[in-house]
């Protein structure tokens, strides 16, 4: 096993994502799917880091799953963003077919989070999630570690991302509660009287 702690922390991230997806499933289906694909990406990434970097297809599955997660997050935020989400997904998957850098994953997810913050009514939670995600990305890209072998920059990034996911969950949960705020773009369409 090449990086057992990355397997553990990625699995914790995946489990957290799936638990939050289950809680959102009935009220925010698109965001729940974003959490499902975040979990898929985390588990694929954990196996990739844990058992060796020679499994290139597993890394592709990881990066593509994050792209799908950001697609569902964006498409589920506001109907006006659905076409943007489709175009962004096509461009991202096309680019990632020939590239492996995690910085592109961060850029794609960052764009989705930025647009979500602009359009989502629970801005405080989305902006908080963005702040925590930026912190995680900086830690990961700067290669900050607690311990070189047992808790490196990837492990720390995974733990930080659990907090960011919880904040996104809170954004969706706040909007889905009875009596919460709605906007004209997110309010259900009413049927005309007969």
C-alpha positions as CSV (number, residue, x, y, z in Angstrom):
1,X,0.0,0.0,0.0
2,X,1.6,3.2,-1.1
3,X,-0.4,5.9,0.8
4,X,-2.7,4.2,3.4
5,X,-3.7,7.5,5.1
6,X,-4.9,9.0,1.8
7,X,-7.1,5.9,1.4
8,X,-8.5,6.5,4.9
9,X,-9.1,10.3,4.5
10,X,-10.5,10.0,1.0
11,X,-12.8,7.2,2.3
12,X,-13.9,9.5,5.2
13,X,-14.6,12.3,2.6
14,X,-16.6,9.8,0.4
15,X,-18.6,8.5,3.3
16,X,-19.4,12.0,4.5
17,X,-20.5,13.0,1.0
18,X,-22.8,9.9,0.7
19,X,-24.3,10.5,4.1
20,X,-25.1,14.1,3.2
21,X,-26.4,13.0,-0.2
22,X,-28.9,10.6,1.5
23,X,-30.1,13.5,3.7
24,X,-30.7,15.7,0.7
25,X,-32.1,13.1,-1.7
26,X,-35.8,13.9,-1.2
27,X,-35.5,17.7,-1.1
28,X,-32.6,18.7,-3.4
29,X,-32.1,15.9,-5.8
30,X,-29.5,17.6,-8.1
31,X,-27.4,18.7,-5.1
32,X,-27.7,15.2,-3.7
33,X,-26.3,13.9,-7.0
34,X,-23.4,16.4,-6.7
35,X,-22.7,14.8,-3.3
36,X,-23.0,11.3,-4.7
37,X,-20.4,12.0,-7.4
38,X,-18.2,13.7,-4.8
39,X,-18.3,10.5,-2.9
40,X,-17.4,8.4,-6.0
41,X,-14.5,10.8,-6.7
42,X,-13.3,10.5,-3.1
43,X,-13.4,6.7,-3.1
44,X,-11.7,6.4,-6.5
45,X,-9.1,8.9,-5.4
46,X,-8.5,7.0,-2.2
47,X,-7.9,3.7,-4.0
48,X,-5.7,5.5,-6.5
49,X,-3.6,7.0,-3.8
50,X,-3.7,4.0,-1.5
51,X,-2.7,1.3,-4.0
52,X,-0.5,3.0,-6.5
53,X,-0.4,5.7,-9.0
54,X,-0.1,3.4,-12.0
55,X,-3.9,3.0,-12.3
56,X,-4.4,5.9,-14.7
57,X,-8.0,5.0,-15.5
58,X,-8.9,5.2,-11.8
59,X,-7.4,8.8,-11.7
60,X,-9.6,9.6,-14.8
61,X,-12.6,8.3,-12.9
62,X,-11.7,10.5,-10.0
63,X,-11.4,13.7,-12.1
64,X,-14.4,13.0,-14.2
65,X,-16.5,12.3,-11.1
66,X,-15.6,15.7,-9.6
67,X,-16.6,17.3,-12.9
68,X,-20.0,15.5,-12.7
69,X,-20.3,16.7,-9.1
70,X,-19.7,20.3,-10.1
71,X,-22.2,19.9,-13.0
72,X,-25.0,18.7,-10.7
73,X,-24.2,21.4,-8.1
74,X,-24.4,24.1,-10.7
75,X,-27.4,22.7,-12.6
76,X,-29.3,22.3,-9.3
77,X,-28.6,25.8,-8.1
78,X,-30.7,27.7,-10.5
79,X,-32.5,26.9,-13.7
80,X,-30.7,29.8,-15.5
81,X,-27.4,27.9,-14.9
82,X,-28.4,24.6,-16.5
83,X,-27.0,25.4,-20.0
84,X,-23.9,26.9,-18.5
85,X,-23.5,23.7,-16.5
86,X,-23.8,21.5,-19.6
87,X,-21.3,23.6,-21.6
88,X,-18.9,23.7,-18.6
89,X,-19.1,19.9,-18.2
90,X,-18.4,19.2,-21.9
91,X,-15.4,21.6,-21.9
92,X,-14.1,20.1,-18.6
93,X,-14.4,16.5,-19.6
94,X,-12.8,17.2,-23.0
95,X,-9.9,19.0,-21.4
96,X,-9.4,16.3,-18.7
97,X,-9.3,13.5,-21.3
98,X,-5.8,14.8,-22.2
99,X,-4.7,16.2,-18.8
100,X,-4.3,14.9,-15.3
101,X,-3.4,17.9,-13.2
102,X,-5.5,18.4,-10.0
103,X,-5.2,22.1,-10.5
104,X,-7.7,21.8,-13.4
105,X,-10.1,20.0,-11.0
106,X,-9.8,22.8,-8.5
107,X,-10.4,25.4,-11.3
108,X,-13.5,23.6,-12.5
109,X,-15.0,23.1,-9.1
110,X,-14.0,26.7,-8.1
111,X,-15.9,28.1,-11.1
112,X,-19.0,26.0,-10.1
113,X,-18.8,27.2,-6.5
114,X,-18.4,30.9,-7.6
115,X,-21.5,30.7,-9.8
116,X,-23.3,28.9,-7.1
117,X,-22.5,31.7,-4.6
118,X,-23.8,34.3,-7.0
119,X,-27.1,32.5,-7.7
120,X,-27.9,30.5,-4.5
121,X,-30.1,32.1,-1.9
122,X,-28.1,30.7,1.1
123,X,-25.0,32.7,0.3
124,X,-23.4,32.7,3.7
125,X,-23.0,28.9,3.6
126,X,-21.9,28.8,0.0
127,X,-19.3,31.5,0.6
128,X,-18.1,29.8,3.7
129,X,-17.7,26.6,1.7
130,X,-15.7,28.5,-0.9
131,X,-13.4,29.9,1.8
132,X,-12.8,26.5,3.3
133,X,-12.3,25.0,-0.2
134,X,-9.7,27.7,-1.0
135,X,-7.9,27.0,2.2
136,X,-7.9,23.3,1.3
137,X,-6.6,24.0,-2.2
138,X,-3.9,26.2,-0.9
139,X,-2.8,23.6,1.7
140,X,-2.7,20.9,-1.0
141,X,-1.0,23.0,-3.7
142,X,1.6,24.3,-1.1
143,X,2.3,20.7,0.0
144,X,1.7,21.5,3.7
145,X,2.0,18.4,5.8
146,X,1.5,17.4,9.4
147,X,3.6,14.2,8.9
148,X,5.3,13.3,5.6
149,X,4.1,9.6,5.6
150,X,1.0,9.6,7.9
151,X,-0.7,12.9,7.2
152,X,0.5,14.7,4.1
153,X,-1.0,17.5,2.1
154,X,-3.6,15.3,0.4
155,X,-4.8,13.9,3.7
156,X,-5.2,17.4,5.1
157,X,-7.0,18.5,2.0
158,X,-9.5,15.7,2.3
159,X,-10.3,16.6,6.0
160,X,-10.7,20.2,5.1
161,X,-13.0,19.3,2.2
162,X,-15.3,17.5,4.6
163,X,-16.0,20.8,6.4
164,X,-16.6,22.5,3.0
165,X,-19.1,19.8,2.0
166,X,-20.9,20.1,5.3
167,X,-21.3,23.9,4.6
168,X,-22.7,23.2,1.2
169,X,-25.1,20.7,2.8
170,X,-26.2,23.5,5.2
171,X,-26.9,25.8,2.2
172,X,-29.2,23.2,0.6
173,X,-30.8,22.3,3.9
174,X,-31.5,26.0,4.7
175,X,-33.3,26.5,1.4
176,X,-35.3,23.3,1.6
177,X,-36.8,23.9,5.0
178,X,-40.5,25.0,5.2
179,X,-40.8,28.8,5.4
180,X,-37.3,29.3,4.0
181,X,-36.7,31.9,1.3
182,X,-37.2,31.3,-2.4
183,X,-36.4,33.4,-5.4
184,X,-38.2,33.6,-8.7
185,X,-35.6,31.4,-10.3
186,X,-35.8,28.7,-7.7
187,X,-39.5,28.9,-6.8
188,X,-41.7,26.1,-8.1
189,X,-43.9,27.1,-11.1
190,X,-47.5,27.5,-10.2
191,X,-50.2,26.0,-12.4
192,X,-52.8,28.4,-13.8
193,X,-56.3,28.1,-12.5
194,X,-58.8,26.1,-14.6
